[in-house]
Amino acid sequence: MDDDRAAAGRWDGDVLPAPERGRAGTRFDLRPGDVPQLSAWAATSSALGIRSRVVLLSARGLGPTQVAGAVGVSRQTAHQWRTRYLDEGLDGLLERALSPRREVDDASIVAATLRSPASSRAGGRWSCRMLAEHLGVGRSTVSRAWRRYGVHPHGAGTYRFATRPGLTLQVGAVLGVVVARDVRLLAISSRPAGTTPATRHAPSQADGAAMAVRLGPIQLLAALRAALAEPAQLTRRGALDLERFLRLVARLQSTHARACPDLTLVTDSPGVAGHPEVRALLARHGRAQVAITDDSEHWLRLVQVCLGLAEQPALARGASGCADDLTGLMRDLVTGTHVLPGPFVWTDRVRRPTG
């Protein structure tokens, strides 16, 4: 400590270096009462001592380059602490507590990924760094979520999901869901893969029915809770009527045709694409497609992301989100924690669970 104080003597009074011709900065007065504290800090070899020496030298009119050479820091660092003192006084030299990282789950990160950034400089898609800064999380957190959900950048302003075939997600609405023993389907309306951010987020000219679909997650949650509360309702219809479900989905999709012309059925079973009803739907609707996920777990994660995207308009109006709760209930159905006597089938136009 004595050595520190001896070394610090160079920063006291007339012993301090004088400004050099051509390298002088702007001299300024230290705030009243700050000199004793700055001198005490400068008498140490700590980071705070270095900052105090920068301020003492700068106050005498030394420029950033001369201060940096005398103290042993970069010119940028010298300028930073001079500015911090001028703006905030002694408090500006103290360590600042790091802002706590926000707790953001992986599904929310992926849902944010699939929404275009507001800044036009981003070119319509997020980089890992930009999204991390936007959400207030670390880059590794974003990278982990992308790896877990199989999401990676694809093309201009789009992101591709790891399904077979690869699914470019630009979700307009969740149209319907089926959870049965051998069939799990998610029906979504989506925008074309090459849509630019400007047109992709243009106000929709669709009628009121299309706007009502955006309430889908809330209605789906209510239907699922009703089915779990009164499972006997599902026994009245018997086996899954896949043709009726697909017919209702196709009819509902027609209300989205202008804003979101593509119809996508996402399933966790390759055999679903071979159903006669599905083949007939694909034959009738040239813009319809079937995407197959790796397994039920991946399918559930994709459902959660799509529900999160679909409920964004409601969240923007101050409503509460239900995607997490809804996906948890669906997970219980898929894993067998909740057992229903019949399949759970929902479309936005069918306000009650049917089998």
C-alpha positions in Angstrom: 0.0 0.0 0.0 2.9 2.4 0.7 4.3 1.7 -2.7 0.9 2.5 -4.2 0.8 5.8 -2.3 4.4 6.6 -3.4 3.5 6.0 -7.0 0.4 8.0 -6.7 2.5 11.0 -5.6 3.0 11.8 -9.3 -0.7 12.7 -9.5 -0.6 15.3 -6.8 -0.3 19.1 -7.4 2.5 20.5 -9.5 4.1 17.1 -10.0 1.3 16.2 -12.5 2.4 16.3 -16.1 1.8 19.5 -18.0 -0.2 19.7 -21.2 2.0 19.3 -24.3 1.8 21.8 -27.1 -0.5 20.6 -29.8 -1.9 17.8 -27.7 -3.8 19.7 -25.0 -7.4 19.0 -24.3 -10.1 21.2 -22.8 -9.3 22.1 -19.2 -12.3 21.9 -16.8 -12.9 22.4 -13.1 -13.5 19.4 -10.9 -16.7 19.4 -9.0 -16.6 21.0 -5.5 -15.4 18.5 -2.9 -14.3 15.9 -5.4 -10.5 16.5 -5.2 -9.9 14.7 -1.9 -11.8 11.6 -3.0 -10.2 11.5 -6.4 -6.8 11.8 -4.8 -7.5 9.0 -2.4 -8.7 6.7 -5.2 -5.7 7.7 -7.4 -3.4 6.5 -4.6 -4.4 2.9 -5.3 -3.6 0.5 -8.1 -7.3 -0.4 -8.6 -9.4 0.2 -11.7 -11.0 3.0 -9.8 -7.6 4.5 -9.2 -6.8 4.5 -12.9 -10.1 6.2 -13.7 -9.4 8.9 -11.1 -5.9 9.5 -12.6 -7.5 10.0 -16.0 -9.9 12.6 -14.5 -7.2 14.4 -12.6 -5.0 14.7 -15.7 -7.9 15.6 -18.0 -8.9 18.4 -15.6 -5.5 20.0 -16.0 -6.1 20.2 -19.8 -4.2 17.1 -21.0 -5.7 15.6 -24.2 -6.9 12.0 -24.4 -3.7 10.9 -26.1 -1.4 12.3 -23.5 -3.6 11.0 -20.7 -3.6 7.6 -22.2 0.2 7.5 -22.4 0.7 8.7 -18.9 -1.8 6.4 -17.3 -1.3 3.3 -19.5 -4.7 3.0 -21.0 -6.1 3.4 -24.5 -7.1 6.8 -25.9 -10.7 5.6 -26.0 -10.7 4.6 -22.4 -9.2 7.9 -21.4 -12.0 9.7 -23.3 -14.7 7.4 -21.8 -13.8 8.2 -18.2 -13.3 11.9 -18.8 -16.8 12.0 -20.3 -18.4 9.8 -17.6 -17.0 12.2 -14.9 -18.3 15.3 -16.7 -21.7 13.7 -17.0 -22.1 12.0 -13.7 -19.4 13.1 -11.3 -17.8 10.6 -9.0 -20.7 8.2 -9.4 -19.8 7.9 -13.1 -16.5 6.3 -12.1 -18.0 3.5 -10.0 -18.8 0.0 -11.3 -22.2 -0.3 -12.7 -24.3 -3.3 -11.9 -25.0 -5.5 -15.0 -28.5 -5.5 -16.2 -30.2 -8.8 -15.2 -30.8 -11.1 -18.1 -34.5 -11.6 -19.0 -35.9 -15.0 -18.6 -37.0 -15.9 -22.1 -38.0 -19.5 -22.9 -36.8 -21.1 -26.1 -40.2 -21.1 -27.7 -40.6 -17.4 -27.2 -37.1 -16.9 -28.8 -38.1 -18.9 -31.8 -41.4 -17.1 -32.1 -39.6 -13.7 -32.0 -37.1 -15.1 -34.6 -40.0 -15.7 -37.1 -41.3 -12.1 -36.8 -39.4 -9.6 -38.9 -37.4 -6.9 -37.0 -38.7 -3.4 -37.1 -35.5 -2.0 -38.4 -35.2 -2.0 -42.2 -31.4 -2.3 -41.9 -31.9 -5.9 -40.7 -32.9 -6.9 -44.2 -36.1 -8.6 -42.9 -34.5 -11.2 -40.6 -32.7 -11.4 -37.3 -29.0 -12.2 -36.8 -28.1 -14.0 -33.6 -26.5 -10.8 -32.2 -29.5 -8.6 -33.1 -32.1 -10.9 -31.6 -30.1 -11.4 -28.4 -29.9 -7.6 -27.9 -33.6 -7.2 -28.7 -34.7 -9.8 -26.2 -32.0 -8.9 -23.6 -30.5 -12.4 -23.5 -27.1 -13.8 -24.4 -26.2 -14.9 -27.9 -25.6 -18.5 -26.7 -29.2 -18.5 -25.4 -30.5 -17.6 -28.9 -28.2 -20.2 -30.6 -29.4 -22.9 -28.2 -33.0 -22.2 -29.0 -32.4 -22.3 -32.7 -30.6 -25.6 -32.4 -33.3 -27.1 -30.2 -36.1 -26.2 -32.6 -34.1 -26.8 -35.8 -34.5 -23.3 -37.0 -31.9 -21.7 -39.3 -31.9 -18.7 -41.7 -33.1 -19.5 -45.2 -33.4 -17.1 -48.1 -34.3 -13.4 -47.8 -36.4 -12.6 -44.7 -37.5 -16.2 -44.0 -36.6 -19.0 -41.5 -36.8 -22.7 -42.3 -38.0 -25.2 -39.7 -36.4 -28.7 -39.6 -39.3 -30.7 -41.0 -39.6 -33.0 -44.1 -40.0 -31.2 -46.4 -38.4 -28.2 -44.8 -41.2 -25.8 -43.7 -40.7 -22.0 -44.2 -42.6 -20.6 -41.3 -44.5 -17.3 -41.8 -47.5 -18.1 -39.8 -50.7 -16.2 -40.3 -53.1 -18.2 -38.1 -53.6 -21.6 -36.5 -56.6 -23.1 -38.3 -57.0 -26.4 -36.6 -55.5 -29.1 -34.4 -56.0 -32.9 -34.1 -54.7 -35.0 -31.3 -55.6 -38.7 -31.7 -53.9 -42.0 -31.1 -52.5 -42.3 -34.6 -53.0 -38.9 -36.0 -51.6 -35.6 -34.8 -52.1 -32.6 -37.1 -51.6 -28.9 -36.9 -53.2 -26.8 -39.7 -51.8 -23.4 -40.3 -52.2 -20.6 -42.8 -48.8 -19.2 -44.0 -47.4 -16.7 -46.4 -45.3 -17.6 -49.5 -41.7 -18.3 -48.8 -40.4 -15.4 -50.9 -42.6 -12.7 -49.5 -40.7 -9.5 -48.7 -41.0 -7.9 -45.2 -42.9 -4.9 -46.6 -45.7 -7.0 -48.1 -45.5 -9.6 -45.4 -46.6 -7.1 -42.8 -48.9 -5.0 -44.8 -52.4 -4.5 -43.3 -54.6 -7.4 -44.4 -57.7 -6.6 -46.5 -59.4 -9.8 -45.4 -62.8 -9.6 -43.9 -63.9 -9.8 -40.3 -63.8 -13.6 -40.4 -60.0 -13.6 -40.9 -59.6 -11.2 -38.0 -61.6 -13.5 -35.8 -59.2 -16.4 -36.5 -56.5 -14.5 -34.6 -58.3 -15.4 -31.4 -57.7 -19.1 -32.3 -55.3 -19.9 -29.4 -57.8 -18.6 -26.8 -60.6 -20.6 -28.3 -58.5 -23.7 -28.7 -57.5 -23.5 -25.0 -61.2 -23.1 -24.0 -62.2 -26.1 -26.1 -59.4 -28.3 -24.7 -60.3 -27.4 -21.1 -63.9 -28.2 -21.8 -62.9 -31.6 -23.3 -60.9 -32.4 -20.2 -63.7 -31.3 -17.9 -66.3 -33.3 -19.7 -64.6 -36.1 -21.7 -68.0 -37.8 -22.2 -68.6 -35.3 -25.0 -66.0 -37.0 -27.1 -67.6 -40.4 -27.0 -70.7 -39.3 -28.9 -68.9 -39.0 -32.3 -66.8 -42.2 -32.2 -63.8 -42.4 -34.6 -61.9 -39.4 -36.0 -63.7 -37.9 -39.0 -60.6 -36.6 -40.8 -62.4 -35.7 -43.9 -64.8 -33.3 -42.0 -61.8 -31.7 -40.2 -59.9 -31.1 -43.5 -63.1 -29.7 -45.1 -63.6 -27.2 -42.4 -59.9 -26.2 -42.4 -60.0 -25.7 -46.2 -63.1 -23.6 -45.9 -61.5 -21.5 -43.1 -58.3 -21.1 -45.2 -60.4 -19.4 -47.9 -60.9 -16.4 -45.6 -57.1 -16.0 -45.4 -56.3 -16.5 -49.1 -55.4 -12.9 -49.8 -53.0 -12.4 -46.8 -51.9 -16.0 -46.2 -52.6 -18.1 -49.2 -50.7 -21.3 -48.2 -52.3 -24.1 -46.2 -49.8 -26.3 -44.3 -50.6 -29.5 -42.4 -47.9 -30.4 -39.9 -47.8 -34.0 -38.5 -45.4 -36.2 -36.6 -46.3 -39.3 -38.7 -45.3 -40.0 -42.3 -48.4 -42.2 -42.7 -50.7 -39.2 -42.3 -49.7 -37.9 -45.7 -50.9 -41.1 -47.2 -54.5 -40.9 -45.9 -56.9 -40.7 -48.8 -58.5 -37.6 -47.3 -55.2 -35.8 -47.1 -54.3 -36.8 -50.7 -57.6 -35.5 -51.8 -57.1 -32.2 -50.1 -53.7 -31.8 -51.7 -55.1 -32.5 -55.1 -57.9 -29.9 -54.7 -55.6 -27.2 -53.2 -52.5 -26.5 -55.2 -51.0 -24.4 -52.4 -51.5 -26.9 -49.6 -48.6 -29.0 -48.3 -47.8 -31.6 -45.6 -44.7 -31.2 -43.4 -43.5 -34.1 -41.2 -41.6 -33.4 -38.0 -39.1 -35.9 -36.5 -41.3 -37.0 -33.6 -44.1 -36.0 -31.3 -41.8 -33.9 -29.1 -40.7 -31.9 -32.1 -44.3 -31.6 -33.2 -45.4 -30.2 -29.8 -42.6 -27.6 -29.9 -43.6 -26.5 -33.4 -47.2 -26.2 -32.2 -46.1 -24.0 -29.3 -44.2 -21.7 -31.6 -47.1 -21.4 -34.1 -49.5 -20.7 -31.3 -47.2 -18.0 -30.0 -47.1 -16.4 -33.4 -50.8 -16.7 -33.9 -51.6 -15.0 -30.5 -49.3 -12.0 -31.2 -52.0 -9.7 -32.5 -54.0 -10.3 -29.3 -50.9 -9.7 -27.1 -50.3 -6.4 -28.9 -53.7 -5.3 -27.7 -52.9 -6.1 -24.1 -54.4 -9.6 -23.9 -52.7 -12.4 -21.9 -50.9 -15.2 -23.7 -52.0 -18.8 -23.4 -49.6 -20.6 -25.7 -47.5 -22.1 -22.8 -50.6 -23.3 -20.9 -52.2 -24.7 -24.0 -49.1 -26.6 -25.2 -48.8 -28.1 -21.7 -52.3 -29.5 -21.9 -51.7 -30.9 -25.4 -48.4 -32.4 -24.2 -50.4 -34.2 -21.5 -52.7 -35.6 -24.1 -49.9 -36.8 -26.3 -47.9 -38.4 -23.5 -51.0 -40.0 -21.9 -51.0 -38.0 -18.7 -54.6 -37.0 -19.7 -56.6 -39.8 -21.3 -59.7 -38.9 -23.3 -62.1 -41.5 -24.6 -61.9 -40.1 -28.1 -59.7 -37.9 -30.3 -59.5 -34.2 -29.7 -60.4 -32.2 -32.8 -60.6 -28.4 -33.2 -61.0 -25.9 -35.9 -61.6 -22.2 -35.4 -65.1 -22.4 -36.7 -66.0 -25.4 -34.5 -66.2 -23.8 -31.1 -66.5 -27.1 -29.3 -64.3 -30.3 -29.3 -65.5 -32.9 -31.7 -64.4 -36.4 -32.5 
